[in-house]
Amino acid sequence: MIRLNASDPGFGHAFNELVNARREAEPQVARDVRMIIEAVRQDGDNAVQAFTDKFDGHDLDASGWRIEQAECEAALDGLEPGLRAALELARDRIAAYHEKQCPADSDDTDDAGVRLGARWRAVDSAGIYVPGGRAAYPSSVLMNAVPAKVAGVRRLVMVTPTPKGEANPLVLAAARIAGVDEIWRIGGAQAIAAIAYGTERIDAVDVVTGPGNAWVAEAKRQVYGVVGIDMVAGPSEIVVVADAKNDPDWIAADLLSQSEHDPTSQSILFTDDAAFADAVSAAIDLQIGTLATKDVARASWDANGAIVLVPDLAAACPLVNRLAPEHLELAIDDPDQMFPLIHHAGSVFLGRHTPEAVGDYVAGPNHVLPTGRRARFASGLSVLDFMKRTSFLALDGEALAAIGPAAVALAEAEGLPAHAKSVALRLARAG
């Protein structure tokens, strides 16, 4: 774990190293993924089957390529009632939040008599990737599938790895209540390639979303342009700004909530109180030993964790903006006073009673968020990732006469005579 003090002479250099630390895929991953994608493009189902046998340890012909709705229904019916209610609550809250994101069409006529507008429509089909290796997350199903359905996607395809052919019942139950239409028992870069390009069995989709490991993230990067993607997500991260009025155990648990995801995850605390920093560090050491995920959490905290002491909490804001974290907690008395100073963060959790973990499940906003400083230019998954906008315009003779001459002038200035002529001919006829 790194301990930094903003008052130390070498702080600027040390913080730069923290900001620029690389925790993402090595070049070899890109080469491997390129090979996998090309194999799937060339050999379709045969390649997908071979990679599934190699990486997931089962024969798709024997275990079944597709998971049918009856299996999902059985998984849902078999849930403990409290767990089913929790999934349904999460679905309903996610849907309610994302329904408010749906954009409105526009259709207006301006002062020149030109009719201008925009029409929003959902993509025809979308594919969502749901991890099933190191961990399987029903929450990821809901966070990806529900916005797609709210947007109006008609064909929603889920791909998820099933190691040794075993599917996670919670994932299947979540797919059922979220309205997923197709589920394929495939994962990794080969799954991304299959739904991006299509195979003999699997029809291609228009958009691919969802988190995954380094190979999945790189595969999404490489198929972008053939399909749309939500983002290229890297290791999970959290930044907490906290004063000494917090319970150190609460803040320690918040930091570990991301450390336990993966050894490459990152958790950072900013505080203005050295004694509180010591108390949080001690609480982390104690709590790690109690976690079933202790090996992963310890590796993450030791390699990527940091505590940064600042002279006052306002001084943390420009540092947070440089990090542009995936998740940011403002565990202070008046988070609304600091919030306007935060320009770059995937999602912000305001106040002492708003742990990031509640946002992972039931709060409503999406937990698929930009990582690796991408919050400087990217946003979390939303309804808009499953939609596209078509502009339209209509002119009558009078409207063309009002603005057409300017178009002719610009076309001629650009050396495009056919452009100019297509407008000028109509202007001459109208005249």
Buried (B, 14 or more C-beta within 10 A) or exposed (E): BBBBBBEEEEBEEBBEEBEEEEBBBEEEBBEBBBEBBEBBBEEBBEBBBBBBBEBBEBEBEEBBBBBEBEBBEBBBEEBEEEEBEBBBEBBBBBBEBBEEBBEEEEEEEEEEBBBBBBEBEBBEBBBBBBBBBEEBBBBBBBBBBBBBBBBBBEBBBBBBBBBEBBBBBBBBBBBBBBBBBBBBBBBBBBBBBBBBBBBEBBBBBBBBBBBBBBBBBBBBBBBBEBBBBBBBBBBBBBBBBBBBEBBBBBBBBBBBBBBBBBBBBBBBBBBBBEEBBEBBBEBBEEBBEEBEBBEBBBBBBEBBBBBBBBEEBEBBBEBBBBBBBBBBBBBBEEBEEBBEEBEBBBBBBBBBEBBBBEBBBBBBBBBBBBBBBBBBEBBBBBBBBBBBEEEEEEBEBEBBBBBBEEBBEEBBEEEEEEBBBEBBEBBEEEE
